[in-house]
C-alpha cells in the first residue's frame, strides 16, 4: 500500500512541468525527437547523481552541499536565459533556423539544467525517507524507492519528448518557423525563471 502511494505521489510530482520538462519540450520542437530523447538521457543521468547524494547523505550534509552549490543554480539560470534569448533573436531574423546541436550537446543541455537545480537534492532528501519502514534496513529501501522514482521520471519525460516532437509538424511551413523559435525561446526563459524561483532550503 505504501509503495502504491509512493508511485502515485511520484507520478504527480514528475508530471508537473518544471525546468527539465520545459527544456525537453523546447529541444524536441527545435531539433526533433532524437535530440529530445538525448536531452532526457542527460536529465536522467543528473537525477541519478542527485538521488545518490540524497540517499547517502545526511540531512545536514545535503543541506550544506546544496547551499555550497548555489552558484551552480545561477549558472543554470543564465544558461537557460541565454538559450531563450538566442531563439527569440533568431525568431526576429527572417526565417533563419537555429544552429543544429550534436547528440553530446543535447545530452549536456539536459544534464546541466537538471543538475543545477539544488532544490531537487533537498527534495529527494526529505521525500524518500517518508516512505521507508522503521526497523528495516534504510539504504536498501531508499535504493528501491530511488530506482522506482528514476524509472518513472525516465518514462514520463520520454513521453513528454515523444508527444512534443509531434508539434514539429505544425511548424513545417517557413511562415511558422519564426513562431517555433519564439515559442522555444519563451520555454527556455520560462525554465530559467522556474529555476531562479527555487529556494535552497
N, C-alpha and C positions, 0 to 999 in steps of 0.2 A: 504493500500500500504506500509506504514512504517513497519507494522507488518511482511509482507511478506519479505521485505528487511532484517529485523532483523533475521528472521528464516533462510534465505538464507546465510547470513553472519555467523550466529552462526554455521550452519552445516559445513561451510567451515573451521571455526576455530577448531571445535571439531574433525573433521575427520583427521586433520593433526596429525600424531603420535607424542606424547610428552612423558614425563616420565610416566604418568598414563597408556597410551596405551601400552607402552613397557613392563611395569610390568604386566599388564593384560595378554598380549600375552605370556610372559615368564611363568607365573603361569599356564596358560592353557596347554601349551606344556609340562610342567614338571609334573603337578599334576592333569590335567583333567578339563573338562568343569565346573563341580560344583564348584571346588575351584576357578576357574577363575571368575565365576559369583559372588562368595562371595567377591572376590577382587574388583569387580565392585561396590558392595554394600559399601565397605569401601571407595573407591574414591568418590562415590556419596554422602556419608554422610559428608565427609570432604568438598566437594564442597558446600553443603548446609550451612555449617558454614561460608565459605568464602563469599558466596552470601549475607548472613545475615549481615556480617560485612561491606561489600561493600555498601549494601543498606541503612543501618542505620548510618554509619559513614560518617563524612565529609571527603573531600579530605585530609585535614591536618591530621585528626585523623588516617585515613587509612595509610597514608604515615609514620607517627610516629610509628604506631603499627607494620607495616611491617619491618621497619628498626630495631625495637626493637627485632624482632624475627629472625634476620639474622642468629643467631646461630642454629636455628631450621632447616634452609635450609641446612647448612653444616652437621648437624646430619643426614639429609636425604641422602645427597651425600655419606657420609661414610657408611650408612646402605646399599645403593644400590651397592656400590663398593664391600662391604663385601659379599653380596649375589652373585655378579658376580664372584668374586674370588673363592668362595666356590664351585660354579657349575663347574668352569673351572678345579679346583683341582680334583673334582670327575670325570670329563671327562678324566683326565690324569691317573686315577687309574682304571685300567682294565675296568670292566663294572658295577661298583658299582652304584646302583640307589641313587638318592638324598633322604634325610630323608623326610618322609611324614610330611605334615603340617595339622593342625586342621582347622575347619571352622573359629574359632576365629583368628587363625594365618593368614589365608588368608584375612580376613576382616581387621585386623590390618595392614597387609602389604600394602593394598591399601589405607587405611585411612591415615597412616603416610606419605606415599610417596606423596599423594595429598596435605595433609595439610602443608608439609614442603616446598612447593613452594610459596614463598612470592610474586612472580610476579603475581600470579593468583588473589589475592585480589586487587592489584593495577589495574590489567587489568579490572576486573569487575567494579571497582570504576570509571574508565574512559570510559568503553564501554557502560554500561547500560544507563547512563544519556543521551547519544546521541540520544536515541530513545524515549525519553519522550516528551510529548507535553507541551509547556509552557502554563501556565494558568490553567491547570488541576492539581488535587492533585498528588503530586510527589510519595509518598510512595505506593499507590495502583498500579500505573503504573510500578514502579520498581519491586513490588512483582509479578505482572503478567509476566513481562519480565524475571525475575529470575526463575520463575516456568517453563516457556517455555524452557529457556536455559537448566535448570537442566533435564527436561524430555528428551530433545534431546540428552543430554550427556549420560543419562542412556541407552537410546535406541541404540545409536551408539557404546558406549563402550561395551554393551552386544553383539552387532553384531560382534565386534572385537573378543570377547571371544568365541562366538559360531563358528566363522569361523576358528580361530586359533586352536581351540580344535580338528579340523579335521586333523591337522598336526600330531597328535599323531599316527595316522595310519601309517605314513611314518617312524616312529621310533620304531615300534614294534620289529624289529629284534635286537638281542643283539649286533650285529656288529655295529648298528647305534645308540645305546644308548649313547655312549660317544659323538657322534656328537650332539645329542639332548642337552646334558648337556653343551657342549661347546657353542652351539647356544644360550641357555638360559643365560649362563654366560655373553656372549657378549651383549645380550639385556639389562641385568641388568646394566652392566658397561656403556652402551650407554645411558640408562636412567639417571644414575648418572652424566654422562658428560653433558647431556642436562640441568639437574637441576643446576649443578655447573656453567653453562654458562649463566644462567638467571641473569639479572640485577635487582636491587631492587628499582630503581627509574627511 
